[in-house]
Amino acid sequence: MSSAKINKKWFLLSMMLVAANLRLPITIIPPLLATIEKSLGIPKSLAGLITSIPLITFAIISPIIVKVAKKLGNELTIFVFFIILILGSYLRIIPTIWALMLGTFLAGVGIDSGNVLVPAIIKDHLPQQIPLGTSLYTMSMLLIGAIGTALSGILITKVNLQTTLAILSAVAILALIFWIPNLKYNHRETTTQHKSNYRSVWTQNLGWLITAFFGLQSIVYYSFITWLPSVLESHNISIIFASNLLTLLQLSGLPCSFIVPFLSIKKHGMRTLLIMLFIGYAIAPLGYLVSTNNAVFLTIVTIITGFGSGLAFNMAIIFFTEKTTNPYQTAEVSGMAQSAGYLLAAVGPVLFGFIENSVGSWNVVILILVVLSTLLALSGVLVARHKPIVE
């Protein structure tokens, strides 16, 4: 299929709507955790599992999605899996633990189709405009994820838990409707994977380095997303202000959707990005160790940390597209990184909730996250210096 045949403007719009749902079902949960704990009578560790379930799902489902897409085609696979996402999202409305957990699992299954396949579809349909497609993809994911957190915090003070979930889950229905015209461009990969000398990314060092980078940024990000409000509340910050800072954390990464693709192709640009990543994700979070409820200080720390999170995620997506040579390979390395990477990330929210319960302080958790962010920056250096994955 020639990428010139596709309606690029419609594709970009529908792709952005799909991307908008790749974090939203997860990021709306943190402001609701206290309500969920009280209404269902569950402990913090089990509440943290609500964030971990999609990550475990990503780890299990990602390689499967690559195989399903070989048979069905990328566009049709996303359509089918988004139906599962919608079903799971609305199952969570039922006020029982089993419905919440099963619905979250199904939502994770649906989300993962976009996680794995959208970078490959961008490389396929926009081979000469990959930075643009990547920028709009990550911007939509981060922006709507952040807005979802803010709306979730507001809605739960106005309406009940079930209504809040129902309203915010409607975005997936909109994305599904807008994706339908793309089905006429659906096609199956028929060349690369059938080459007798094709080397799987699972057997190449760079595939594992990208997986390490993706996994480390995931465990740090989702741990912050889950527990930052609780960390801030331990400093005597109000629930509303803590929720606002969590939203700010996500919004602060938005400029990276354009900064990373722009700098990544510049001479010494990757080095600049890695230095900023280290400052934003390994240095700035140390500010949360300071026992203060000073709004200005915490806001500055959160903005810089959020900028670091945006750098990390966008660099991971850039590695998917720029360190591969064709769309199938992009999907394969994306599936690999998200499989092993999210398996690591899934440990974070539950483990750190358990650690806080054990020691009675979030400081140990913050220090562990700083160490992981340092390893993240080091893995980024190794990926940046490595030649692209060979076919």
C-alpha positions, 0 to 999 in steps of 0.5 A: 500500500502506498502511504500517498493514498491515505487521507493524511489529515483524517488519519492524523485526527483519528490516530490522535483520538486513539492515542488519547485513550492510551493513558486515559483509562489509567490516569483517571484512577489516581484521584479516585483511589481514596473513593475506591478504597472506601467504597469497596473496602480495599487496602492501599496495596490492592488499590495500587493493583488497579494501576498495575493490572493494565501494565501486567496486561501490556506485558502479556498481550504485546507480543500477541498483538504483533502476531494478531496484526500479522493476520488481521492487519494493523488498522483492523486489529486496533478497531477490534481491540478498542471494542474490548477497551470500551467493554472493559471501561464500562464494566468498571462501573459495576460497584464490585471488586471483580468488575473493577479488576476484570474491567481494568484488565480488558481496558488494558488489553484494548489499550495495548493495541494502540501502544504497540501498533500506532508507532508502526502505522505512523512509520507506514503511513507517514514515512517522510513525516515520522517526527510530526506523527510521533509528536501528535501521537505522544502529545495526544496521549499526554494531554488527554491523560493529564486532562483526564486526571484533572476531570476525574478529580473534579467530577468525583467531588460532584458526582459518584464514582460510577458516573465519573467513570462512565463520562470519562470512558466515552472518549474511547467510543468517539475514537472507535467511530473516527477510526472506522474510515481507516479500515479501508487502508487495512493490510497485512505485512507480507514481506519482511517477516517471511524473509528467511534471513530475517533476524528477530529483534528479540535476538539483538542487543539493541532490542534489549537496550530499548526494552530496558529504557522503556521499562525503566521509564515506565516503572518510574512514570506509573509509580509517580502517577499512582502515588504522587498524590499520597506523597504530597498528602504526607506533606499536609497538602490538600487532596485537590492541590495534590490532584492538581500537581499530578495533572501539572506533572503530566502537562509539563511533559507536553512540550517534549512531544515536539522538543524530542523529535526536533532535537533527536535529529540534530547533531549532539541533540540526543546528548542534550536530551539525555542531560535534560532527562537526568536533571528532570527525572533523577535530580528534580524528584529529590525535592519531594524529600524536603518536608514542606508544603510550600506550594511554589517549591512543590510546583517547581519540582513537579514541573521539572519532574514532569518535563523529565517524564515527557522526555523519557517517554518521547525518547522511547517512541523515537527509539522505536521508529528511528532505530528500526528500518521498516514498519514490521520491525517497528511493531516487533521492537515496540511489542518486545519493549512493551512486553518486558518493559511493562512487566517491570513497570507493573511491579512499581505501584504495588511494590512501592505501596507495600514499601510505604506501608512497611516503613511508614514513609515515602522517602525510601520510595522516592530514593529508589525512583531516583536510582531507577531514573539514573539507570534510565539515563545510562541505558539511553546513552547506550541506545543512542550510541548503538547503530539501528537494528538490522533486518 
